[in-house]
Amino acid sequence: YYYRENMVNCRYQVTLKDAVDGALLQQALDAARAKAPYYFQKPVWEKKLLHLEPLDAPCPVRQGSAKPEFPDENGFIFALSYEGKVVYFDWFHFLADGRGIAPFMTMVLQFYCNLRYGTDFATPALTNAPAYDIAALVERWPEAYQTGDFDREVVQTWEGQVHRTLVRLQKQSLVDAALAAGVKPFSALCALLCMAVRPYLDKQQLTFSYTVDARQALQVPEALYNCVASFQGEAPAEQTSFSALAAGTDAAIRHSLDLERIQRQLAMQMGWVYRVSQQKAPLRIQRRLFQMGEYLGGIPADLWVSYLGYPLGAEGAELEDYLTDFQVWVPPDTGSLGVEAASLHGVITLCIENKAPAEGLSCAIRTAPVSYTHLT
């Protein structure tokens, strides 16, 4: 992600019932540091290659809601801050994706509650899997990253000023719609968004992209670092019902969950990164080549959708029954619209980054012609 022209910084914000005690939040962060050393690292350049090294500098909790610059003055690429009742977790996507940051965020909040309210949350240490071998991956699937063609047609995305919108859905209504259509809730969500975005962007045939957790496919289930594969789907030009569109979307998504297919897709995505990193070209040239490589991989889309599930590290039936395959959080910087979704207490919050110039996106989502009348 350091090869990209723009940094991809992420934020979670959690609103508590009481005003935050900054001193206790600092104690919670210090306690978490001993059990989660992966996050307390700094990026280091060495011969134009980047890696992380442990960092011993203080990591102060900040007051205020302003987003920090990364790396900060002490070299960290995550930050914890607060204002009033709100706790902010900011991090550079190079460090972790949503699934990687969620257990750390949960641990800090648990330590804080133990200190503030005398709760007794268990806080086991967080272990990180070793980095997977990109060279071995592209060696196994050499054809995957050799089929690119600079002349291939890719989706042209809007690149206007980003407008951010929040849309909330009742989770159970989406689950009910998915059950009625016989599909995964994630497939129902993609179908709903496609039906809304198609007239909004005034495009009949729509390309959407989504991310799949790659940890199992790479045999690194404990990985805290960013570990996803990206796939594309098509919403057909002909008008179809919500159920039909959801069924087609579901078939494509289920097909992409095959472990070998995920490995091959990663070879296509990461093979280019691997080759660029081996070059001795100046960094600005490597960044330009990397950007071209992203387009070669077919990543740009009209609509990006990614879903984390329950961001507070929940385990068990609530998560298992819903979207076990899509517990990731990837800010889409190659889509006209990027939709990041997370569920909490029965509500799905869609965080939308919209680069298209048209207005009325929220209304388009609310009034999408779904065939299940209880979707709210």
PEUR-V668098 format. One line per field, one symbol per residue. psi: psi as a letter, one per 40 degrees, with the letter a starting at -180 (. if undefined). burial: 1 if it has 24 or more other ideal C-beta (glycine too) atoms within 12 Angstrom, else 0. A space follows every 50 residues. Layout:
psi: ???
burial: ???
This chain:
psi: eeeidhigiihihhhidiihhdddddddddddddegddegiihhhhfeih iiiiheiigihihiehhiiiiadeeifiihiihbehhhhiiheddiaddd ddddddddddddddddefifhigiihihiiiihdddddddgdddeeeihe eihihhiifahhhhihhhihddddddddddefiidddddddddddddddd efhdhhhiiiihhedddefgdeheihgiihiiihhidihiiddddddddd dddddeehdddddddddddedddddddeieiiddddddddddddddefdi idhhhihdbheffiiaddddecfdefgihhhhefidhhhhiiihfehhhh hhhheieiifddddddehgieheeh.
burial: 11110011111111000001010111011011101101111110000001 01001000101100000101110011111111000011111111111111 11111111111110110000001001010001010011001001100100 00011011000000101110101110110110111111111111111101 10100111111111111101001111111111111100010111111111 01100110000111111111111111100000000110111111111111 11111111111111000010011111111111111111111111000111 11111100001101100101010010
